[in-house]
Amino acid sequence: MQTKLSSIIAGTMNWGIWDKNLSTSEMEHLINLCVENQITTFDHADIYGNYTTEADFGKAFKQSKIDRKKIQLISKCGIQHTNGRDNKIKHYDYSKKYIVWSVENSLKNLQTDYLDVLLLHRPSPLMEADEIAEAVAQLKQEGKILDFGVSNFTASQTELIRQKTEISYNQVQFSATHHQAMLDGSFDYMQLHNIRPMSWNPLGTVFREDIEQTRRLKKVLAQLVEKYHLGADTILLAWILKHPAKIIPIAGTVNVARIQALQKAAELQLEQEDWFAIWTESMGNKVP
């Protein structure tokens, strides 16, 4: 049985030195704000902030005095950066020893006894399914992780690991501007094997690029904003949530008003023709 996560996940990648550089008290306020708005799941990776953001979050979480059982923590491991560690070249490490060490390090930094979900951050050509399965079994037995999944894995890469250990989640890029996972069989495979997708960068490039695709999307979104009386970002998240794979978007915003509006995406029942209108404008042509 999969760990219950909130319908929208708070992404912490930009909370630390990689972008917003929030202080402990600012991070504490943001954690509280998320929880107050039913965003109880927080997505981490050991590498965020060059291996510093987990510890920054851990201090803020401890200061918040929020009951650990009221939130869910996700973290990812496997990427060995040259920033923050003494590595000569960026690479991946999925040895049993490293996975176990990395989880234990994340637990120390996050000031918690367990992760709700551990994800392998990116697939490695050198990963050995048996060794990964041994690490996962040990971590589950010791109560250090409750659930296990992957991130940015194709269906075949996921199946390689799934043959040896249960996989509950796959965190992939998915949005109205990046919808390959919906078409290349990835979401079909996940539905077949009861794997919940998480979507990173769920707003895609709609508000970051001025190209024909985003101009078309902004035009249809302006009409839908009028119809639903909600922001374009909320509608884009609702578009993701309507997919039958039960995708969980990861929202990286630290904007108070946007955080307060996130749950409205989970409540919005986007009409089917409006869903197809967004997809049509993204593709630039009608469905076949």
N, C-alpha and C positions, 0 to 999 in steps of 0.2 A: 504494500500500500504506500502510495507516494505521500511525502510530507506535504501538508497543506500550506500553500504560499498565498500571499495576497494577490488580488487580481491584477494589480500593477506593482512592479518591483522598483524600488529606488536604487538607481545606479550611482555608486560612489566614486567612479573613476576620476571625476573632475573636482572632487571635494578638497583634495590635498594640493601638494605643490605642483602637480601637472596643470592646474588651472586656477581654481578659486582660492586656494591657500587659506582655507577657513581656520580660524582659531578654535581652540577646544570648546569655548563657550558658544561660538557660532555653530559649530558642528553639533553640539548638544541640543541647541535650539532647533536645528534642522531635523535631527532624529525625532524629537518630540513632535514637531510639526507634521512629519510624515505619519507617525503613529496615530496622532489625533485625526488624520484624514484617511485612515484605514490602509495606509501604505506601511505594512509591518515587515516586509521582506527587504533585506538590503544585500545588494550584489557587490562583491569584492573580488579582487584577484591579488595574489601576493605581490605582483609587480607594480601595482598602481602606486604612483608617486615615487617610482624607483625604490620600491619595497618599504615605503614609509606610511602610506595612507591607512593601512590596517591598524597600525599602532596608534595613529592619530584618532581614528574612529573609536578604538578600544578605550582610550582615555575619556573621550566624550561620552561614550555609552556608560562607562562606570560612573561618571559624574551625574548622568541623568537619573540614575537609580531606577530605571525602568526594569520591570521583571523580565528576566531572560526568556521566560516561557511565552511572553507576549510578542516577541519578535522572532524572525527567522534570518539566519545568516548563511549566505552562499559565499564560497570562495573558490578560486581557480588556482591550479598550480601547473608547473611543467616548463614554463618559459624561463630560460636563464639569460637575463639581460647583462650587458656590459656596464650599464648604469646602475650603481648601487651594490654591485657585486664584482668580485675579482675574476671576471670571465674574459677571455681573450676575444671571443666571438659569440654573438647571440646564437643560442641553440636550445634544444629541448631535452629534458631529462625525465623519463618515466620509469626509472628503476624503482624497485620496491623501496629501497633504502631512502631514495630522494623523496618519493611521494609521502612516506610516513613522516620523514623529517619536516617536510614542507607544511603538512597539516599541523603538526605539533607546534611549529613556529607561528603559523597563523593563529592558532588557539591562544598562544601566549600574547601575541600582539593585539588580538581582539578582546582579550581578557574574558574568555569564555571556556567552558569545558568541552564544547562540541560544536560542530558545524551541522546545520540542517541539511545542506547539500554541498558536496565536493564535486567540482567539475575539472576535467582535464582541459587545459586552456586551448590548445591547438594540436592537431594530429601530428605525430612524428613518424617519419619513415622507419625509424629504429625501435618503435614501441613494440613490446612483447606482451601479448594479451594475458598470458599465464602470470607474468610477473605483476602486471597491473591488478589482476584479479586477487592475487595473494595480498597485495597492499590493501585493497578495498576490504577484503575479508577481515584482515587484522584490525583495521581502523573501525569497522562496524562492530566487531566483537568487543573491542575496548571502549565502545561508546563514544568515540571521537568524531564519527560522522554518522548521520542517520540515513542519508540517501546519497546516491552517486549518479553522475552523468558526465556528459562531454560537452565540448564547445567548439563550434566551427568544423564539426565532423560531417563527412558525407555519409550516405546510407551504408555504403560498403565498409567504410572505416568504423562506423558505429557497430555494424554487425560483427566485425572481427572481434571487438571487445565484448559485445553482448553474448557471444557464444560462451564466454567464460564467466561473466558476472552480470547481474541485472543492471540495466541502464534505465533511469527514470526521466532524465532531462537531456536536451541538447540545445545549447544557446547558440543561435545563428543570427546572421544579419537578415532582417526582413522589414520591409516598409513598402509604402505605395510606390517608391522609386526604385526599390531593390527587392523584386518579388520572385527571384529565381527559385527559391526554396519551395514555392507553391507550384512550380512548373516542372522541376527536374526530378520529381519523385521523392524529395526529402520529406515533405510533410505527409505524403501517402505512407511512406515507410514508418514514420513515427506513429501515425494513427494505428497502423497494423500491429505495432509492438507496444502500444500504451506508453509511448515516450512523449512527455509534454515539451513542446518547443518554448524557449524563451527568445524574445526578439531584442537584439541590441540595435541601437540607432533606429528606433521605431518611426521617427519622423523623416528619416532618409535625408535627402538633399533639398526638400521642398523650400525650406527657408534659408538655405545656405548657398544655393546656386541659382543663377539667372540664365536658364537655358530654355529651349522650347518646351521640354517636358514639364519643367516646374512652372512655367508660365501657364500652360494648359491646366495643370492641377490647381494653381491658385485661382484660376477663373471659375472652375467648377466648385471649388471649396468656398468661394465667396457666395455662391448661390446657396450652398448647404448651410453656411453660417446664418444666412437670413432665414432659412427654413427651420433649423433646429435651435436657433438662438444660443449657440455654443461656439467656442473658438475653433479655428481651423485645426489646431494641434489636437484638441479633444476629439474632433471628427476623424482625424487620421488614426488615432489610437483605437477608436471604435471600429474603424475599418479592419484593423488587425484582429480585434477581439471577436469579430463576427465569423472568422474562419473556423470550420469544425475541428481543426486540430487543437483548439483550445490554447492558443498562443498567449504567453504572458509577456507583455511589453515591459522593457526596462527603461524607465524615464530618468534621465540624468539631470533634470532641471533642479536648480536651487532657488528658483523664483517662487516666492510665497504664494502669489495668486495662482500660478500654474499648478503648484502642488495641491492647493485647495480645490482646483478644478479637475484633477486627475480622475477622481472616483466617478465623475459624471460620464467619463468615457465608458466605464464598466456598466453604467446604468442606461446608456443610450442604445436604443434598438434601431440601428441604422437600417432603413428600408433597402430591400434587395436591389432595386433599380439604382438607388444612390450608391450602393457598394459597387455595382458594375460601372456606374458613371465615372467613379474615381479610377477604377482599373483601366477603363477605356481611354481616359485622358492621359494616363501614365504611359500606355502603350502607343498612343497616337493613332490608333485605328480601332474599329469596332471589333467585337469578339467574332471569331470565325463562324 
